[in-house]
Amino acid sequence: MNSPTLVLFTRDLRIHDHPALAAAAANGPVVPLFVLDDALLDGVHAAPNRVSFLLDSLHDLRVALADRGSTLLVHRGDVVAETMRVVATTGATAVHISADVSAYAAHRQRLLCHACHAGGIDLRTFPGVTVVPPGELRTGNHDHYRVFTPYFRAWRTHRWREPLAARHELRVPDSMPRPRPIPALETLVARRPSLQLALGGEIAGRERMRHWLANGIATYAATHDALSGDGTSQLSPYLHFGCVSPLELATRSLAATDDDAFVRQLCWRDFHHQVTAAFPAIAHRDYRPRGRTWSHRPDLLDAWRRGHTGVDVLDATMHQLRDEGWIPNRARLIAAGYLVKTLGIDWRAGAAHFMDWLVDGDVANNSGNWQWVAGTGNDTRPNRGFNVERQAHRFDTDGTYAREHLPALVAAGHMEETA
Ligand SMILES: Cc1cc2nc3c(=O)[nH]c(=O)nc-3n(C[C@H](O)[C@H](O)[C@H](O)COP(=O)(O)OP(=O)(O)OC[C@H]3O[C@@H](n4cnc5c(N)ncnc54)[C@H](O)[C@@H]3O)c2cc1C
């Protein structure tokens, strides 16, 4: 029997279309491991909504692996130290990991590489976090793409790999340790998650994908900008945690419709990931500095965060963010546009608040989009104007969205309830 391979899961919490797991399983016994990373749990990434969704996903993955004769080890601590400890216990001779792009993920991968090298362990990285791996598409100058439309053209005509089926069985080494219980949410976070948070995990994600491809995608081009109604897939947290493979979703979307509108959004995700891979400081530094001076107005920032601006559509957005940990793209654009363009407040303050609450909060997508709105990112028209009233009128014409998320105002008689 070949020696075991350790698969270090990160934000690829699935068994379908998982290249790192498939390659390990093809080679022999597999040791699946997830490490609740102290460095992440102590920082901004410990947002209760994402930790809750993560724990759901780990439970779900453990069951899926158990159904295949294996399990998921879940440890807590330093990710490199824990990985090397499990390597030593199980006699694994290789570690597989899905390549990722944030500054933290790249740093973790470098540390893991050094530790594996020192221990004579083979570290292999695999695709799986995006449709097309960052760096695979290059401009004529061998650089990353800075503008979306040419990237989309290249992405759309690029030959994608085939999605991989889930294996029916996985071998485990005799040396496999007994899995420890997955910690309870209260032991990891100080604040309660949002009450209407989506359920995490691959089962829920695949069910949502199936439902979306059968019922939603056909009308996406017409419905995706409306603030109320289910005009978008709401698959973002499943994509963020890798419960759904972006490649499988994109491939199945193209089979379901001739309209590129939906895969174009998946391409935006890939686009921001390849920008982040090339510019890992994206969460902190302006991608394209414009020498702008930001207003220091803690009172206005606080009112924006709390949903106390008096602008219904904005306040509704902030209530939805707190209640559900998710808001539609158009609401994100309006909230961000108001903060940076109307109030003149630094995009980093808004991005931090979003990261605190969003269940799909993602370094590449959040920072990339905030910088796009602020004009410091990849927008080819960085000075475009912004008018919150016009946005509200256009995308929440009859005020349904505001009424849905501001029940206190409805109750106080400031707004009429919809029939
Ligand atoms: C200020 C701001 C902050 C944002 N922060 C995040 C974030 O932290 N995490 C996140 O996943 N998305 C973020 N987005 C992008 C987008 O708003 C969400 O991905 C989308 O609203 C998620 O809902 P959905 O799954 O229903 O999207 P759908 O419209 O169904 O789109 C399908 C998928 O395409 C991707 N996608 C769609 N729009 C974008 C976009 N503009 N940029 C990148 N990917 C996109 C997402 O993965 C999404 O799940 C942000 C946008 C703005 C304007």
The ligand as an SDF file (V2000), in Angstrom:
LIG
                    3D

 53 58  0  0  0  0  0  0  0  0999 V2000
  -18.8230   46.8190   -1.9610 C   0  0  0  0  0  0  0  0  0  0  0  0
  -18.9590   45.3630   -2.3590 C   0  0  0  0  0  0  0  0  0  0  0  0
  -18.4480   44.3660   -1.5330 C   0  0  0  0  0  0  0  0  0  0  0  0
  -18.5500   43.0200   -1.9250 C   0  0  0  0  0  0  0  0  0  0  0  0
  -18.0340   42.0560   -1.0770 N   0  0  0  0  0  0  0  0  0  0  0  0
  -18.0880   40.7640   -1.4650 C   0  0  0  0  0  0  0  0  0  0  0  0
  -17.5670   39.7360   -0.6290 C   0  0  0  0  0  0  0  0  0  0  0  0
  -17.0060   39.9830    0.4430 O   0  0  0  0  0  0  0  0  0  0  0  0
  -17.6790   38.4440   -1.0450 N   0  0  0  0  0  0  0  0  0  0  0  0
  -18.2750   38.1180   -2.2310 C   0  0  0  0  0  0  0  0  0  0  0  0
  -18.3550   36.9310   -2.5580 O   0  0  0  0  0  0  0  0  0  0  0  0
  -18.7480   39.0650   -3.0470 N   0  0  0  0  0  0  0  0  0  0  0  0
  -18.6890   40.3730   -2.6930 C   0  0  0  0  0  0  0  0  0  0  0  0
  -19.2030   41.3270   -3.5240 N   0  0  0  0  0  0  0  0  0  0  0  0
  -19.6750   40.9400   -4.8700 C   0  0  0  0  0  0  0  0  0  0  0  0
  -21.1700   40.6250   -4.9680 C   0  0  0  0  0  0  0  0  0  0  0  0
  -21.9090   41.6540   -4.4010 O   0  0  0  0  0  0  0  0  0  0  0  0
  -21.5430   39.3040   -4.3140 C   0  0  0  0  0  0  0  0  0  0  0  0
  -20.7080   38.2800   -4.7620 O   0  0  0  0  0  0  0  0  0  0  0  0
  -22.9880   38.9200   -4.6590 C   0  0  0  0  0  0  0  0  0  0  0  0
  -23.8580   39.9300   -4.2680 O   0  0  0  0  0  0  0  0  0  0  0  0
  -23.3370   37.6220   -3.9750 C   0  0  0  0  0  0  0  0  0  0  0  0
  -24.6790   37.2920   -4.2110 O   0  0  0  0  0  0  0  0  0  0  0  0
  -25.0730   36.1030   -5.1760 P   0  0  0  0  0  0  0  0  0  0  0  0
  -24.3140   34.8800   -4.8160 O   0  0  0  0  0  0  0  0  0  0  0  0
  -26.5420   36.0300   -5.1790 O   0  0  0  0  0  0  0  0  0  0  0  0
  -24.5280   36.6500   -6.5710 O   0  0  0  0  0  0  0  0  0  0  0  0
  -24.9360   36.2860   -8.0500 P   0  0  0  0  0  0  0  0  0  0  0  0
  -25.3890   37.5290   -8.6990 O   0  0  0  0  0  0  0  0  0  0  0  0
  -25.8330   35.1080   -8.1010 O   0  0  0  0  0  0  0  0  0  0  0  0
  -23.5380   35.9320   -8.7240 O   0  0  0  0  0  0  0  0  0  0  0  0
  -22.9780   34.6090   -8.6640 C   0  0  0  0  0  0  0  0  0  0  0  0
  -21.6080   34.6660   -8.0810 C   0  0  0  0  0  0  0  0  0  0  0  0
  -20.7530   35.4820   -8.8700 O   0  0  0  0  0  0  0  0  0  0  0  0
  -19.8060   36.1440   -8.0320 C   0  0  0  0  0  0  0  0  0  0  0  0
  -19.9960   37.5920   -8.1470 N   0  0  0  0  0  0  0  0  0  0  0  0
  -21.1230   38.2510   -8.4340 C   0  0  0  0  0  0  0  0  0  0  0  0
  -20.8930   39.5780   -8.4950 N   0  0  0  0  0  0  0  0  0  0  0  0
  -19.5840   39.7420   -8.2130 C   0  0  0  0  0  0  0  0  0  0  0  0
  -18.7220   40.8780   -8.1130 C   0  0  0  0  0  0  0  0  0  0  0  0
  -19.1570   42.1290   -8.3050 N   0  0  0  0  0  0  0  0  0  0  0  0
  -17.4360   40.6570   -7.7820 N   0  0  0  0  0  0  0  0  0  0  0  0
  -16.9660   39.4270   -7.5820 C   0  0  0  0  0  0  0  0  0  0  0  0
  -17.7300   38.3200   -7.6730 N   0  0  0  0  0  0  0  0  0  0  0  0
  -19.0140   38.4820   -7.9840 C   0  0  0  0  0  0  0  0  0  0  0  0
  -20.0960   35.7010   -6.5970 C   0  0  0  0  0  0  0  0  0  0  0  0
  -19.2480   34.6290   -6.2700 O   0  0  0  0  0  0  0  0  0  0  0  0
  -21.5540   35.2730   -6.6920 C   0  0  0  0  0  0  0  0  0  0  0  0
  -21.9290   34.3230   -5.7180 O   0  0  0  0  0  0  0  0  0  0  0  0
  -19.1380   42.6790   -3.1600 C   0  0  0  0  0  0  0  0  0  0  0  0
  -19.6490   43.7030   -3.9750 C   0  0  0  0  0  0  0  0  0  0  0  0
  -19.5740   45.0240   -3.5740 C   0  0  0  0  0  0  0  0  0  0  0  0
  -20.1150   46.0940   -4.4790 C   0  0  0  0  0  0  0  0  0  0  0  0
  1  2  1  0
  2  3  1  0
  2 52  2  0
  3  4  2  0
  4  5  1  0
  4 50  1  0
  5  6  2  0
  6  7  1  0
  6 13  1  0
  7  8  2  0
  7  9  1  0
  9 10  1  0
 10 11  2  0
 10 12  1  0
 12 13  2  0
 13 14  1  0
 14 15  1  0
 14 50  1  0
 15 16  1  0
 16 17  1  0
 16 18  1  0
 18 19  1  0
 18 20  1  0
 20 21  1  0
 20 22  1  0
 22 23  1  0
 23 24  1  0
 24 25  2  0
 24 26  1  0
 24 27  1  0
 27 28  1  0
 28 29  2  0
 28 30  1  0
 28 31  1  0
 31 32  1  0
 32 33  1  0
 33 34  1  0
 33 48  1  0
 34 35  1  0
 35 36  1  0
 35 46  1  0
 36 37  1  0
 36 45  1  0
 37 38  2  0
 38 39  1  0
 39 40  1  0
 39 45  2  0
 40 41  1  0
 40 42  2  0
 42 43  1  0
 43 44  2  0
 44 45  1  0
 46 47  1  0
 46 48  1  0
 48 49  1  0
 50 51  2  0
 51 52  1  0
 52 53  1  0
M  END
$$$$
